[in-house]
Amino acid sequence: MELNIIHVDMDAFYAAIEIRDNPQLKGKPVIIGGTSKRGVVSTASYVAREYGVHSAMPMVKAKKLCPKGVCLQPNHQNYKKVSSQLHDIFIKHTDLIEPLALDEAFLDVSDNFQNSVQIGRKIKRQIQSKLELTASIGISYNKFLAKFASDFNKPDGFKIISPQNAKRILATLDVNQLWGVGPKTAAKLKKYNFHKVSDIITANPRFLIDQFGKQGYRIYQLAQGKDNRKVTPPGTPKSIGKETTFSKDISNNEVLIDYLKKLSKKVVNRVKKKEVYGRTVVLKIKYEDFEVISRSKTINSYTDSYYDIYQIANGLLQNEKLEKKVRLIGVTLTNLKNNFYQQLSLF
């Protein structure tokens, strides 16, 4: 089993950004969250955490625990901007990126010629040098273990879990540290004398399935260090296109241009709705004799601009001799990139 999965977890992301941008906050307990009576903590700096402050805690309680805490309203736009910069670092190493939040993501580096440990260390250095922030990184052969590894030695941690040491590490854990095991499931496991993961490793899987159903089998698999989930990027269509078949075959270039404009506008509307950008424009033509041709052009930067898409499509059209009448014309934008990091929810 190869160590192809990297989990990157930024350290106290929102608070760290505020401290980076305002050095006077360094060393102070910084608490990010709604400041109203009903506000909750989004995140807290590690200094604030020493007072017992943690995310999802009512802000009123956080202030009682840490009276000298510096409480700040979240700057959502700035956090999204930095998250996008973080994504730019990831994309240099792999296209297989599964964001879990603005500050956390899985990367599958199977197709990268470099060793995953080298990649992980490089990502860590780039985050430090380009963003002036720290991240904790876990590397393993599946998502569960990579995420678990990133929790070691936080903040600024770096941990590798290999097939050779996975079971030894897992065996010492409490059952509630397994992915997806909440308080109720943990209590039920302990009722059956499953206190440590080592107890599950040696258990009869049939018993777990009988007591917990499908979840029992998943718990057994995780205890063995097995997790078959793939790194899944946000749903991005492979292409977005529109085409039209004419009621009568057309040979007039101006008429074709008019249709090209309409189709380009429809493509742009769908592109913006899907919140994606593309680099390759494809022109499709079906002639009166049903011959189909496809012409494409790829540009250097991603675009969702009507002007760009139409101009490229029209350039492709004008390059064709059009010696036959046209039955169908279509425009497609492909080589797409999801705009996920610009619209990802903060919570």
N, C-alpha and C positions, 0 to 999 in steps of 0.2 A: 504493500500500500504506500503510495507516494504522498508526501506532505505538500499537497497542492492548495489547501484552503487557508486563507489568511483572514483573521477577524481583526478589524481596526476599531478601537473604541477610544474616542477623544476623552481627555481627562478634564472633568468639570467644565465642559465646553463653553457654555454661555458665560459663566463666571470668569473663565480663563481669558476669553475675548475681551471682557470689560477691563480686566486687570492689565492685559497687554496694551489696550488702547488708552489706559489711564494709569501710568506707573505709580501714582500716589496711592493706589489701592493695594499695591504689593505688600503682602504680609498681614493684611487686614481680613477679617471675616466678611466675605462678600456673599450676599444672598440675593438671588434673582427670583422675582416672582411678582404677582399682583400685590399691591400695597394696601388694598382696601381690606375691610374687616373679613371679607369672605375670600380674600386672595390666598393662593397656595404657592409654595416654593417650587420653582421650575428646576433650579439646581443651586448648589452652594459650593463655595470654594472649599478646599481641603482644610483651611484654617477654621472655617465656620462648621465644618463637619466634626471637628474636635469638640464642639459644644453640644453635639447631638442633633444638629440640623441636617435634614435630608430632604430629597425631592418628594413632592406630593404632601408634605406636611403643611398644615394651616399656617399662614404667615404670622398670625397672632401668637401661636405656640413657639414659632421660630424666634420671634423677638423676645419672648420670655426666657428662652434658653440662652439666647445670645444678645443681650441688651445693647452691646456696642457694635452689633453687626451693621454693615453698610448695605441697606436694602435698595435695590434698583429695579425699575420696571424693565421687562424684557425688551430688547431692541431687535425685534423679529427680522427686520430687513437686513440688518448687519449680520445676524447669525446665518441667514440664508446665503448671503454673499460669501461668507467665509466657507460655508459648506460647499458651495459651488467651486471655490478654489481648491478645496480638499478633493472634490471629484476630479478636477483637472490633474491632480497628482496621481490618483488611482488609474485614470484612463491611459496614462503613459505606460502602464504595466500590463493591463488586461482590459478587455471589453466586458468580461463577465463580472459585473458588480451588482450586488444586491444590497441596497441601502435599507437599514432598519429604522433609521431616524436621521436627523441632520448630522449627528455626531458619530454615527456607527454604521459599519458596512462589512459584508462578506465579500471577499475577492477569490475567484478561482483562477490560479495562475498556471494551470496545466499546459497552456499553449505557449508560455513564455520560455525562451531557451535558458533563462537564468534559473538557478536554484532558488526555491521559495524563501529560504532563510536570507539569502542575499537580497532578494526583492523586499522582504519585510524590513530589513535593516535600512535599505535605501529609502523606502517610504517613510520610515521613522525620521531619518535625517532630513528628508525634503520637507516634512511637516514642521520640523524644528527650524530649518533655515528659511523657508518661504513664508510660513504662517506664524512663526515665533510662538508655537504652541507645542504641547506634548501629547502623545498618544500612547496607549497601551496596546500591544500587538500580541495576538496568539496565533500560532501556526500548528496545523495538524492535518490529518488525513480525512476529516469530516467536519461539518459545521458545528455540531455539538461540542466536540473537543477543542476546536479552534476558539469558540466563544468562551468556553471554560478557561482555556489557557490565558486569554487576554485579561482575566480577572486576577491573575497572579501578579503580585508585586506592584499593584497600582499605587500611585500614578507612575507614568513613564516606564511601564513594565514591558518585558519581552520574554515570552515563554514558548517553548516547543514541546508538544506532546507527540511522541512517536508511537508506533505499534509496540515497541519494546517496553515503554514505560507507562502506557495508558492504563492497563489494569491495575498496576501497582498504585498509581495516583488515584484512580477512581475508588479503589477498595477502601481507602481511608475516609471517604466522604460520608456525610449524613445523607439519608435518602432524599431529604428536601432540597439537596443541591443538584439533583438531576433535573434536566430541562423539562418543564411542563408539570413538575410535581409541586402542587400547591399545598397549603396547610391541611386541607381536608384529606387529600390523597396520602400525604405524609403520615397523618394520624392513623389512617386505616392500615397503612403498611406497618406501622409500629405496633398496631394491635395484633398483627400476625407475626410479630418479632422480627420484622425487617427494619433494623435501626441504621445499619451501615450499608453502603452499596455492596460491600463484601458479602453481606447476607443474601443479597439478590443474585449476585454472580453465581452462587452455588445452589440457588433455588431451582425447583422444578418449574419450568415455564408454564406447564399446563395448570399448575395451581394459581399462578398469577393471572392467567387468562380467565380461569373460572371465577376468580374474585373481582377482577377489574376489567374484564372484556378486552377489547382491542388495546386499550391503554396499558393493560398488564403486559402484553407482548412488547409494546414499545418501551416500557420501563425496563424489561428484561434485556432488550437489545441495547439500550443506552448503557446499562450497567456493564455490558460486554464491550463497550466502546464502539458500538455500531450505530451508524446513522446514515441512511441512504438519501437524505434530502439533497437536492442539487442546489447550487448557487443559481438563483433565478433573477435576472435583471427585471426591472419594472416593465410591464407590458408595453412594448413598442411595436407598432405594425412594421412590417418589412418595407411596405411602400404604400403610398396614397395616390390614387389616380382617378381620372374621370375620362370617359370617352363617349362619343355619340355616333350613331349610324344615321346617315342622311336618308330622307325619303326618296331623294333622287341623287344619283351620282354627280359629283361636283368637279369642275375643272377650273373654276374661277379662283385665282389666288387670294383676292380680297375677301371673298366669302369665307375661305378657309382661315384667313387671319382673324376674322370676326369670331368664328367658332373657337379658335385657339385662345382668344382673349377670354371668352366666356368660360371655357374649360379651365384655364389657368386660375381664374377667380374662384371657381368651385373647389379646385385643389387647395388653394390657399385657405379658404374657409375651413376645410376639413383639417388641414395641417394645424391651424391655430386652435381649433377645437380640441385636437388631440395633444396639443402642446408639445409639438416636435419640430425639429429642423431637418433639412436634408441637404445633400451635396450633389446628388446626381439627378438630372432631368432627363426623362425618356419621352421621345415622340414616337407614337405608333400610328402607322397608316395602313389601311386596308384598301387595295385598289378594286376597281370594278370587276376584275377577274378573280377576286378573292386572294390575290397575293398579299401577304402581310410583311411589312418591313418595320424594323425598330431601330431608332437612332438615339444615341445618348451622349451626354456631356457631363463630366464631373468637374466641379469647381473646388478651389482650395478651402473655402470656408463654408460653414453651414448657414442656411438661409431659410426664411419662411416668407420672403418678400414676393409679392405679386410681380413687381417689376423684374426681379431676377428670373423668376420661373418663366414668365411670358417671353422675355427677351431671349433666353436660351432656347426655349421651344421654337420660337419663330426663326431663330438663326438656323436651327436644325431643319426646319421646314424649307427655308429658302435655299438650303444646300441641295435639296432634292430637285431633280429635273421635272418630275410630275408629268411624264409623257402619257400617263393614263388617267382616267377620271378616278376620283377618290370616293370610296363608299363609306369609310369610317375614319375618324381621326381621334386620337387620345393623347392626354398628357399625364405623366406620372412623375412624382417626386420620390426618390428612393435613397438608399444609403442614409437612413434616418438616425437621428440622435434624440433621445427622450430628454425633455426639459424638466425632469423629475426634481432636480436639486433646487430649482427656482420656486416650485410650488408645493414641496413636501411639507406636511403639517408639522408644527413644532411639538405637538403633544400626542 
